[in-house]
Structures are given as structure tokens and as C-alpha cells.
Amino acid sequence: MLKLRDPKNRHGAVWLVEPGVTVGRRAGNHLVIDRPDVADCQFEIRVKGEQFVLRNRAPDYPLSVNGQPVADGYVLRERDLIGFGAVELQLVDPKKFARSPEDTRTTWALKANSAALGGRVYPLGSTVLIGRSSECDISLAVAHLSRRHASLFVRDGLLYVKDLGSANGTYLNGVRVSEARVRRGDELSFDTLSFGVIGPLDDLNRTSIRIKPSNVASAPSLHRHQKSVIAPKPRTQPGARRRAVPQPAAAPPPSPALEVKGPGRRASGAGRVWLTVVLLFLVSGALVYHYGR
């Protein structure tokens, strides 16, 4: 099986699988090359068995093979170099070349959930073919897998899965899909073989995860703060708290006759007592005089 790739590793790569692949600037292509000198859909390679036919989908953008202009419908062979604009892509057999740095640069991986695979972890390159065939990047000798069951590819750091017309299907979190984006923590299944997805977090989750470590880091200091402020409360009696923060006691109300706030007030109180005594004496004398007559 051949793969279409950039010999200088400036762009991605794609397996040439039936019924074919498209190349262009538009996001819906199998291989996306976002350059102003590339058409939305530049060309298609139709695959039938071991035959690869080049179809030009943008006549205003000429194609060349091995440096020579070619007509629509050109039959490609291994190691042919397709040129368009300032880009060149080559048909290669990955078994004959060392894996390129581009293919080993991603941080995505699949971890087998099946006991039969012993929890093995499969690192993912920029493009990965999964199936029963020995030509696949992840070759699993399981009868219910198709020879070329599905492909995984990384685009702008995001992982996608594409079913290649398998008989028993590709499933993402239990739902059968033909093509879908895959996220960290998803369950990806090829018929009954299940894998957990390992990879980087999305932007939204990264925002959450940035908050999470700060909470964890501040938890010990918060705990110490709670110990110093909250823990002593059960041991503190109400009386002790009042003693710790004394309030000035209110003075009892003074007696009207004995209120003393200075020497002048003391003399005034004594004068009122003597005046009362004199008045009583005069009243008594008047009564004695009246009844004595």
C-alpha cells in the first residue's frame, strides 16, 4: 500500500486507499495544504486495487509528474513526484523508508482496553492506518477487522478517525461513525476491539486544568488557615471571649441625695439635709404653740 507524502515533511501525509483521496486547500480534503497557490480541491487520486489514477480537479492549476506536465487520467506509480504550485508530493511505500519525523511528532496514542492486547499503548503519527493487513501501521490479526479498517490522522493538532468502508464498523463512544473528531478520554472501537484515547487537552479543558492545580496548590495553606481560625472555636467559652475583649462596665445610678462628682456637689447635698431638719423643727414648734394655747 502506498502513501502520499511531502518528501520535505512540510505537510501531512495520507494513505492511498479505495475509493480514493483528494488534495487541496479546503478542509474537507483528505490531505489539506493551506497555501494561496493551491486550489480548494487541487486533484484526486482514484484507487482501484493497485492502480492509482491522477484526476485534475482544478484545470486552471496545472499538474506535473516528475517535472513533466501530464494530462488528466495519468496512471501513477510508486515514487512518482506530483508537482502543483510550489508543492511536491510523492507516492512512497512506507515499508521501504524509515518513518519520518513528521509521523512520530504527535502526542496522541491509543491504549488497548482488551485483555487480549494486554493494555498495549500504540503511539500515533500524523497518519495511521489500522486493519488486519500487515501493511497497516497498527496491524491487528483479528478476523472481524477489515484489511484496511480505518485511518487516524492529526490536523492542526486535532485527532480525527475515518472509517474506510469496513464491514463491521468504527465506533466512537459506542456510536458508529464514518468520520469524526476524536478527543482525549474517548473510547474508540473497531468492531469489538476497544481503545482509550490518550492525547492533549482541548482549549476549553486546558482552561479548567489551569484552575485545578492552583486549587490543589492552595489547599494546604487554606487548610492551615482553617486550623488557626476555625479549630479553636469549640475550645473557646463565651466568658473567655468576653474577657479577651473587655467592655467598660456601666456605673450604677447614684442616689439623688448622695450623688458626688466633686466638692461642690457634696456641700449642696449636705445643705438640703439641714434645710429639711430646720423645716421639721419649725413645723413642730408651730404645732406645740397652737395646741398649748
Secondary structure, 3 states (H helix, E strand, C coil): CCEEECCCCCCCEEECCCCEEEEECCCCCCEECCCCCCCCCCEEEEEECCEEEEEECCCCCCCEECCEECCCCEEECCCCEEEECCEEEEEECHHHCCCCHHHHCCCCEEEECCHHHCCCEEECCCEEEEECCCCCCEECCCCCCCCCCEEEEEECCEEEEEECCCCCCEEECCEEECEEEECCCCEEEECCEEEEEECCCCHHHHHHHHHHHHHHHHHHHHHHHHHHHCCCHHHCCHHHHHHHCCCCCCCCCCCCCCCCCCHHHHHHHHHHHHHHHHHHHHHHHHHHHHHHC
